[in-house]
């Protein structure tokens, strides 16, 4: 990898991963056992958790194949490492502010997992102009629609956001942090569904546990608002992007 060209993005647009890329026979499997795949993915996970939300999506996907990785999975691991080498100067930054507010961005793909057809939830929380917490995780249920996938992500994001807000408030180092938690979503249907008590045909298959989001909105614990996709900070955590020119 020493002389390889660094990547422009952590994952190329259009790349898909599945169990079909795992070894097909013992010969291929024995070759993969010589490669430190699990160790490399573990190192990427450490970087992602600490300071690199930009690789959360691809690292989460690669982690699904730890038990039986294929050569394509390994090539992607090396691609991510080259990307990190190219962007090693990137860092999280924060600005001084007297009016601190935790702001969340919630997004998801739709049936993005090639194996299970489950969608993947992504969220990121900002404070003082910088990211303080983020997550990319495959949903446990198959969402019947894009709206359902986005709404289910709002549930996961609001769970963490309320905990995060309580944690910061408990530090008692700032004032004004107890206002309703603002959570942005780029799907109008999910936002409207979160803010009213009516059920629709599209929502009747949503598990009842996710409806706590509506209760949180009514109790003013959270405020779910629409934002355009171009301003959705969680968007890079849901898919591969085209390199910037």
C-alpha positions in Angstrom: 0.0 0.0 0.0 3.0 2.3 0.4 3.0 3.4 -3.2 -0.8 3.2 -3.8 -2.8 6.3 -4.7 -4.9 7.5 -1.8 -8.7 7.4 -2.2 -10.9 10.5 -2.7 -13.8 9.0 -0.7 -14.0 6.2 1.9 -16.2 4.2 -0.5 -16.8 4.5 -4.2 -20.3 5.5 -5.4 -22.1 2.4 -6.6 -20.1 -0.1 -4.6 -22.3 -2.9 -3.2 -21.4 -5.6 -0.6 -23.0 -8.9 0.1 -22.5 -12.4 1.2 -22.1 -13.4 -2.4 -18.6 -11.8 -2.2 -17.5 -14.2 0.6 -15.2 -17.1 -0.3 -16.9 -19.7 -2.4 -14.6 -22.6 -1.6 -11.9 -23.7 0.9 -9.1 -22.5 -1.2 -10.4 -18.9 -1.3 -11.2 -19.2 2.4 -7.7 -20.3 3.3 -6.2 -17.4 1.4 -8.4 -15.0 3.3 -7.4 -16.5 6.6 -3.8 -15.2 5.9 -5.1 -11.6 5.7 -5.6 -9.6 8.9 -9.1 -8.5 8.0 -10.6 -8.5 11.5 -7.6 -6.6 13.0 -7.7 -4.0 10.2 -11.5 -3.5 10.5 -11.1 -3.2 14.3 -8.5 -0.4 13.8 -10.9 1.4 11.4 -13.7 1.0 14.0 -11.5 2.7 16.6 -10.8 5.6 14.3 -14.4 5.9 13.4 -15.7 5.9 17.0 -13.1 8.5 18.1 -12.8 11.2 15.4 -13.9 10.0 12.0 -17.7 10.0 11.4 -17.0 10.1 7.6 -16.1 6.5 7.6 -18.9 5.3 9.8 -21.0 3.9 6.9 -18.3 1.8 5.2 -16.8 0.5 8.5 -20.3 -0.6 9.6 -20.8 -2.5 6.4 -17.4 -4.1 6.5 -18.0 -5.2 10.0 -20.9 -7.4 8.8 -18.5 -9.8 7.2 -15.9 -10.3 9.9 -16.6 -14.0 10.2 -16.1 -14.8 6.5 -14.7 -11.9 4.5 -14.0 -12.0 0.8 -11.3 -10.4 -1.3 -13.6 -7.5 -2.4 -14.2 -6.7 1.3 -10.5 -6.6 1.9 -9.9 -4.4 -1.1 -12.4 -1.9 0.4 -10.6 -2.0 3.8 -7.4 -1.0 2.0 -9.3 1.7 0.1 -10.5 3.2 3.4 -7.0 3.2 4.8 -5.7 5.0 1.8 -8.5 7.6 2.2 -7.5 8.1 5.8 -3.9 8.6 4.8 -5.0 11.2 2.3 -7.2 13.0 4.8 -5.0 12.6 7.9 -5.1 16.4 8.4 -8.8 16.4 8.8 -10.0 17.1 12.3 -13.1 17.9 14.4 -13.3 21.6 15.2 -15.5 23.6 17.6 -16.2 27.3 18.2 -16.8 29.3 21.3 -20.5 30.1 21.9 -22.4 31.4 24.8 -25.7 29.8 23.6 -25.0 26.2 23.2 -27.5 23.9 21.6 -27.4 20.2 20.7 -28.7 19.7 17.2 -29.2 16.4 15.6 -29.4 15.2 12.0 -31.2 11.9 11.3 -31.1 10.0 8.0 -31.3 6.5 6.5 -31.1 4.6 3.2 -33.9 2.3 2.1 -33.4 -1.5 2.0 -29.7 -0.8 1.6 -28.4 -4.1 2.9 -28.0 -6.5 0.0 -28.4 -9.5 2.2 -31.3 -8.7 4.5 -32.9 -5.8 2.7 -32.9 -3.9 6.0 -32.3 -0.2 5.9 -29.4 1.5 7.8 -30.0 4.3 10.3 -27.5 7.2 10.6 -27.5 10.2 12.9 -25.0 12.8 14.0 -25.2 15.4 16.8 -23.5 18.8 16.7 -22.6 21.1 19.6 -20.6 24.3 19.3 -20.2 23.9 15.6 -18.7 20.4 15.7 -19.7 16.8 15.8 -19.9 15.3 19.3 -21.6 12.0 18.7 -22.6 9.8 15.7 -23.8 6.3 14.7 -24.4 4.2 11.7 -26.3 1.0 12.4 -28.4 -1.5 10.4 -32.1 -1.6 11.4 -33.4 -4.8 12.9 -36.7 -4.7 10.9 -37.3 -4.4 7.2 -38.9 -1.0 6.6 -41.9 -1.1 4.2 -41.3 2.4 2.9 -38.8 5.2 2.8 -40.9 7.1 5.3 -40.9 4.2 7.7 -37.1 3.8 7.5 -36.7 7.5 8.2 -39.2 7.5 11.1 -37.5 4.5 12.6 -34.2 6.3 12.4 -35.8 9.3 14.3 -36.6 6.9 17.1 -33.0 5.7 17.4 -31.7 9.2 17.1 -34.1 10.7 19.7 -33.1 7.9 22.1 -29.5 8.9 22.0 -30.2 12.6 21.7 -32.2 12.8 24.9 -29.5 10.9 26.8 -26.9 13.2 25.3 -28.9 16.3 26.3 -29.4 15.0 29.9 -25.7 14.2 30.1 -24.6 17.7 29.1 -27.2 19.3 31.3 -26.0 17.2 34.2 -22.5 18.7 33.8 -24.0 22.1 34.8 -21.4 24.0 32.8 -23.7 25.8 30.4 -27.2 27.3 30.5 -30.0 27.0 28.0 -29.3 23.4 27.1 -32.7 22.2 28.4 -34.8 23.4 25.4 -36.5 20.8 23.2 -34.0 18.8 21.3 -33.9 19.8 17.7 -33.7 16.9 15.3 -33.6 17.4 11.5 -35.0 14.9 9.0 -35.0 15.3 5.2 -38.2 13.3 4.6 -41.4 15.4 4.7 -43.7 12.4 5.3 -41.7 11.3 8.3 -41.6 14.8 9.7 -45.4 15.2 9.3 -46.1 11.8 10.8 -43.9 12.6 13.8 -45.9 15.8 14.4 -49.5 14.5 14.3 -51.5 11.8 15.9 -53.1 10.4 12.8 -52.3 7.1 11.3 -51.9 6.5 7.6 -51.8 3.5 5.3 -48.1 4.0 5.0 -47.6 3.9 8.8 -49.8 1.0 9.8 -46.9 -1.5 9.6 -44.6 0.5 11.9 -43.8 -1.3 15.1 -45.6 0.3 18.1 -42.4 0.9 20.0 -41.3 3.5 17.5 -44.4 5.6 18.2 -42.8 7.0 21.3 -41.3 9.5 18.9 -44.7 11.1 18.6 -45.1 11.3 22.4 -41.7 13.0 22.7 -42.7 15.6 20.2 -46.0 16.2 22.0 -44.2 16.5 25.3 -41.7 19.0 23.7 -38.8 16.8 24.5 -37.8 16.9 20.9 -38.6 19.0 17.9 -38.4 17.2 14.5 -38.0 19.6 11.6 -37.5 19.2 7.9 -34.3 20.0 6.2 -33.2 19.7 2.6 -31.0 16.8 1.6 -28.2 19.1 0.5 -28.0 20.4 4.1 -28.4 16.9 5.8 -25.1 16.3 7.6 -26.0 12.7 8.2 -26.3 12.0 4.5 -22.6 11.0 4.0 -23.2 8.4 6.8 -25.8 6.6 4.7 -24.1 6.0 1.3 -21.2 6.4 -0.9 -20.6 9.8 -2.4 -19.2 11.1 -5.6 -15.7 12.6 -5.1 -15.6 16.4 -5.0 -14.0 17.9 -8.1 
